[in-house]
């Protein structure tokens, strides 16, 4: 099989108007839409044309999804696999691409805005503040599927970077216990549930209250934690790039 291309498309965090133009066009032109119905807003799937075949993948195995993709390609369909957020993050992307490559099917990946970006934007927050924090780490609690030891939460927290934790609400007590060994107890944590959806919940809570808050709200899934000293930064910090005494290629130093 060598004909056809599967488009693996990032739907963004939830709101249809936070899709990229390229992602929207792909869905609007789909002839077979395979979508993660438990995580992608129905309004986004509804962008597909009336005659488009639709397959909800929330309860399917990888094998079933792959067979559906390949069957669509065999029938000459324009196949769109629609993921929440960005497919490059916790999207089982590599295993799909590898199996499509084995079947000699081309793939186009269309990125999407991730939840950490939508969360920072909703808070009007920058996660990389000059002189305070310049690194963003995207990770998750170990949980049932595990993480490599070199990427343990203890090691990541020791960086004291802006730490964005996906898929971790079920393990929030353990997460808080580890983080509080490396971040001050009053470090603000953005707790985002279904950010950009109509039922969005987004609050800033101190690290030492993270577990209690999450449990009181009943948060178990579709939740992101952003732990960062940047969330309480003052307006005094500024970038050297825009400082009047900093010259560069596009603003060379003036001779006196």
N, C-alpha and C positions, 0 to 999 in steps of 0.2 A: 504494500500500500504506500503510495507516494503522493497522492492527490490531496488537496485540502490543507487547511491550517486551523488548528484549534486556538482560539483566543482565550487566554486566562486573564480575567479582568478584575481589578480591584474596585469594589463598589464604594470605597470610602467608609467613614465611621457610621453612617446611617442616613443623614439628611440627603435627599436626592440632589440638592443644589451644591453639595460638596463633592460630587463626582467630577472627574476631569472631563473635558469635552470629548477626548478620545474614548474614554470608557462609556460615556453616554451614547456616542455614535455606534459603538460596537453592540451595545444592548439593543439599540433601536433597529439594527440591521440583522439581529440574530434570527436564525431559522430553527435552531435547537438551543434552548437555554437550560443549562444545568446550574441550579443555584442553591446556595446554602440557606434554606428557608428559615432556619432557626436564628440566623444572624444578620441576614440582609433584609432591609425594609421592603415590605410588599410593594410600595410605590416605585421602587427601583426596578423590581422584576416586571412591573406593569408597563415599563417603558418599551418592552419588546412588542413587536407588531402582533396584530390580531391572529395571524396565521402561524405564529411561532409555536413549535412544540415546547412544552415546559416539563422539566423533571426536577422535583424537589429532592435534594440530596441529604437532608438532615439525618435520615435513618438508613442511609446506604453505606455499604462498604466501599473501599477503594476499588475493588475488583468490579463492582457493579457500576460505579461511576465511569471507570475506564471503558468498560464494554459499551456503555451508552454513548460515550464520546466517539469511539471507533465505529460504532454502528451508524452514527450520524454522518461521519466522514465518508463511509462506504456509500451512503445514500446521497452524497453530494450536498449535504446541508452545511450552512455556515454555523459552526458550533462555537458557542460562548459558554465558558465555565466561569461563573460569577462568584467571587469570594468577597467576604466582608473585609473592610480595611484595605491593607496592602497585601497582595498574595505572597510577597517575599518574607512576611513576618508570620510565623506560625500558621502557614497556609497549606502545609503538605505539598508544597510546590514541586520540590525536587523529585519526589516519587512519581508524580504525574508526568513530568517532563521526561523522565527516564523511560517510562513505559510507552509514551508516545513516540519517543525516539526509536525504541525497539520495533515499533510498528511503522517506522519511516514516515511519521506524521510531523509536519512542521508546527511550531508553537510560536505565538506572539504573546508576550506578557505585557499587560497594560497596568502600570502602577496605580495605587490609590492612596489617598490621605489616610494616615494611621490615627488611631485613637489618641496617641500621645500628642500629636500635633493639634488635633481638634480640641483636646483638653487645655493645652497651653493657650490656644487662641481664645477659647471661651473665657479664660481667666485674664486675658490681656497680659500674659506673662511671657518673658523670655527665659529660657532654661540655661542660657550660657551668658553669664554676667561677667564682664571684664574684672579681673582681680579677685573673683569669688569662686566661680565654677566655669570650666570650659569644656566639660565632657558630659555627654549624655549616654547612659547605658540602658539598653532595652533588654529585659530578661524576664524571668518568671521564677516562682518558687519551684522547688524540685518536684514535689507532688508524686503522683503514681508513675509518671513516665520518666522521671529522673532528669538530671542534668550532669554534664561532665564535672568531675571533681574540681578541675581547674576553674570552673565557672560557678562554684558554689556561692550561695548568697553571702556568706561570710566574706569571701574574697572580693566580691563586687562591692559590698557595703563599705569595705575598708578604703575604697577609693574616695568616698564621700562625694561622688559625682551626682548629677541629676539622674536619679535612678527611676526608671519607668518599669513597673512590674505588671505584666499581663498574667491572666490565668492563675491568680494567686489568692483570691478572696477566700477560698475554702481553707486556706492555710494561714489565715491572717494572724493568729496568735503566735505561731512560730515565726512568721515574718517580722512581727513587731519585736519579738524577743531578740532576734538576730540584729535587726537594724539599730535598735537602741544601744547596742554595744559600740556603735561606730558614729552615729549621728546624735547630736544633742536631743534630749527628750522633748524639747519644745519645737523641734524642726517641723515645719508645716508639710503636710502631706495632702495633695489633691486627690480626693476620692471621686472618681468619675464612673457613673453607671449609665450605660447607653448614651454616651455623650453625643449630642446633636439630634437625638430622637425626640419626639414630642414628650416622652415621659422621662427625660434626662434628669438625673440627680448629680449635682456637682458641689462638693463642699471642701473647704480647707479645714483640716483638723490637726492638732498637735500629734506628733508621732506616738506619744505615750497614751493617747486615747484612740488610736487607730483601730485596735481590735474591738473595743467596746462599741465604737461608732458603727463599724461594719456589721457587727452582730445585731445591734439594735435595729439597723435598717434591713436586716435579713439578706445581705449581699452575699451571693454565692457564685454568680457567673456574670459575664458581660461587664466586668468591673476592672478598672485600671487604677493603679496607685502610682502617683508621681511624687517622689520624695526628693526635696531639693531645698537647699538654703536660698536658692534664687527666688523662691516664692515669697520670701520676706525681705528681699533686697530693697535698699533705699534708692532714691533717685539720684544719689550722688555719683554712683559709678558711671563711667562713660568709656566708650571705645576710643582707643588711640587712633583708629583709622580716620575719625572725623575731628580729631583735635587740631587746632590751628598751628601747633608747633610740630606736627607730624607730616613730613613730606613723603610722597610716593609717586609712582609712575604718572598718575593722572593729575596730581597736584604737586608739581616739583617745587622745591625750595626756591624762593625768590632771592636773587642776589641783592645785597644792600647797596 
